[in-house]
């Protein structure tokens, strides 16, 4: 009985000692430490984009800003080979302007705008049920320089090669604006 008790205590101590190491491995230190589902429902580990410049954009198919898909695709075509990754994030929180299924969204984007940059499965970017990626992007604790709720469709977060948020752009900032392209070019040049 004493031996069984001693083994139980030893097992518990081993677990307690190992637990902090596991927590360190799963600790989120940036927006590229998350996993999401892609538009086809497959797991997408965002860490595969570490070392790249990433632009997260919450998108919608029935919004006045929807034509920005064309500009986003142009950015992808122009800067993709230099290390820019655009990630479209469908969301339905603003005016219910993304009501379709993932298959509907994919069909719309590829047919109408020839989108070839990565798209994720529709998620919640604001409010109840907010995806942890967007909690990270909008939280004062994790992103103090660019915190605050998403205001509308087509807000953009720019991530540098080190995985840090270095810019946030409201919906009205067009993909081809000097403000955004200048920031992208600056981050692409930084190694």
HELIX and SHEET records of a PDB file:
HELIX    1   1 UNK A    2  UNK A   26  1                                  25    
HELIX    2   2 UNK A   31  UNK A   33  5                                   3    
HELIX    3   3 UNK A   46  UNK A   49  5                                   4    
HELIX    4   4 UNK A   68  UNK A   79  1                                  12    
HELIX    5   5 UNK A   80  UNK A   82  5                                   3    
HELIX    6   6 UNK A  102  UNK A  112  1                                  11    
HELIX    7   7 UNK A  132  UNK A  138  1                                   7    
HELIX    8   8 UNK A  178  UNK A  189  1                                  12    
SHEET    1   A 2 UNK A  35  UNK A  37  0                                        
SHEET    2   A 2 UNK A  43  UNK A  45 -1                                        
SHEET    1   B 5 UNK A 118  UNK A 120  0                                        
SHEET    2   B 5 UNK A  84  UNK A  90  1                                        
SHEET    3   B 5 UNK A  53  UNK A  59  1                                        
SHEET    4   B 5 UNK A 156  UNK A 159 -1                                        
SHEET    5   B 5 UNK A 165  UNK A 169 -1                                        
END                                                                             
